[in-house]
Amino acid sequence: MFGSQKINEENTLEIGGISVTDLREKYQTPLYVMDKKYIVDKVNLMKNNFKSDKIKTEIAYASKAFLTVGMCKLVKELDISLDVVSGGELYTASKSGIDMKRVHFHGNSKSVKEIEMALDLEIGTIIVDNHLEFETLERICGEKNKKIDVILRVNPGIDAHTHEYIQTTLHDSKFGESIFMKETMELIKKMDKSDYIVFKGLHSHIGSQISDHKSFLKAAEVMSDYIKEILDEGIVVEVLNLGGGFGIFYAEGDVEVDLALCLSSMVKIVEEINERKGLGIKEIQIEPGRSLVANAGTTLYTVQGLKKTYTGKNYYFIDGGMTDNIRPALYQATYTGTIGNKMLDKKSEIATIAGTCCESGDLLIKDAPMQKACIGDMLCIFGTGAYNYSMSSNYNRNLKPAVIMVENGKAELIVKRETYEDLIRNDIY
C-alpha cells in the first residue's frame, strides 16, 4: 500500500479517500489514478534531505516519467524545477504557466527546431550531449543573438547494477561524452570561450532503478575528480548535476533505495570534496522522475474474461494491456496487483494478467498470487505512475485511458479519455 491507499469497510481499495469502484463508475476503466499526497510527501522528503547550508541545491523533476499540463502545474506548486527531453515536453511546460527559466532541456538528439523553440521560450538551461550539438547550439544562438546557460552531459563510466536498457553511463552509451577522452576536455574549453554559450557545469546520470546508494556516492567522487581536472585548466565548474535513477519498489524482490540516506549522503560528500579540493562548486542538482511519481500511480482495470488452459494456467483478461503499460513487454518489468473490490480475500489463485492486444507478450503480471476473480471485478496494478501514461500508445487502435489526480476525497480529471473521434482526428479521408 502506498501514499493515501487504504481498505474501506466494504473490503475495497480507496485511493485519496475515494473507492476504486466509485472511480470506475465515474471515469470508466482502464483508468490512471495519481495520488497527489504521495507526490507532495515525496518531494518534501527530498527537499528535507537534499539540502545544504554551504551549496545551493536544486531538484528538477524528470518529466519523461509522467507529464501533463496538470503535472507541470503541480511542479510549479511544489516549487521545484522541470527537466524536459523533447519539443512536446517543452510545449506542454510552456502551456502550464510554469517559470520557463526553471526548465532544463535534455536529450541526445535535439533537432534544430527544438533548440530554436527552447531559445524562443527562454528556458533556463540546456544540457548539451555532444560536440556536434554544441556547434549547432552555438550557431543558432549566434543567429538569434542570444546567450544560454549550458551544462555538459558527461559519461563517468560507472557500472550501476540495473537492467541493460536503463544503464546510461557505460563506455559505449549513447548519452554524453566520456570523461576519459581528451576531446571532452577540448569541448569544455570551447564552451568556456564561447560568446554565446555560458558554460555552467557538468551533468551525469548513471542509470535507473539503482538500489545501492553507494553507486551515487561513487559517481559524486568520480565527477568531483574530473571537475578538479577542469579547474586545473583554469575553467570554473559551478554546477554539478548528479541525475536521478533512485530505485523504488515495484514487486517482491525489489530493493528500494534509502532515499533520505542517499540524498543526505550525496550532499555531504560533495560538500566535503568541494571544500577539501577547493573546487568552487556552487550548486548541486538531482533529477528524480520515477521515484517521485511511480508509486503515486495505480491503474484500474475491469476483469472481462477468465480462462484456464490445458496445462492449468489461469488467465485474467482485462480491458487494457500493453497499450497503457508497455514496460513488461519492453524490458520484463514486474508489477504488483490485486482485486480491488476483494482486498482482504485470500489470494488463493496463481494468475497471469493478460491484456487485450493481439500479442502473446501482452502480459502485465505473470503467475502471481491473486484473489479468485469474477467477471466485472476490478484489477488494480500498483506503481504505474511512471512510464505508463507517458509511453502509452494506440496499438491495435486502442484508446488511451483518462488520468485523474486524487486527494482528500476529491478527484480531478487531468487528461480526458480518448474517443474514437480522437483516434482518427489526423487521418485523411
Order of alpha helices (4+ residues) and beta strands (2+ residues): beta-beta-beta-alpha-beta-alpha-beta-alpha-beta-alpha-beta-alpha-beta-alpha-beta-beta-alpha-beta-alpha-beta-alpha-beta-alpha-beta-beta-alpha-beta-beta-beta-beta-beta-beta-alpha
